[in-house]
Amino acid sequence: MPKIHTAFRKRKEAGLPMVEEQMARKNMEVRYITPYAPMLNPAEYCFNLLRQQTEKQKPRSYKEMKNAIEKVVELLNQKDLPEYFRHCVEYFDEKEVKIILKDYH
């Protein structure tokens, strides 16, 4: 089954306007990203910290791994987690990404 936001012929056959047209009517800009975009997912930042910190501690047993994870959870509780969300929201502005919508037919 084709994805509706990329299935242009199917949208046309169904009498639906293109996504860009629908969004433009609502004064919204379409920005396409890759299917996997960790830079837009705050959970990825948490998991990355978890991975990095546990690798530093080099746990060799279940007990060591459990202790390493507990230390990272403590560290995460001290962090400004809303900052992870702000980073994701402001990602495009920070990179000054300018996307020009083109005819994708």
Secondary structure by P-SEA (a helix, b strand, c coil): ccccccaaaaaaaaccccaaaaaaaacbbbbbbccccccccaaaaaaaaaaaaaaaaccccaaaaaaaaaaaaaaaaacaaaaaaaaaaaccccccbbbbbcccc
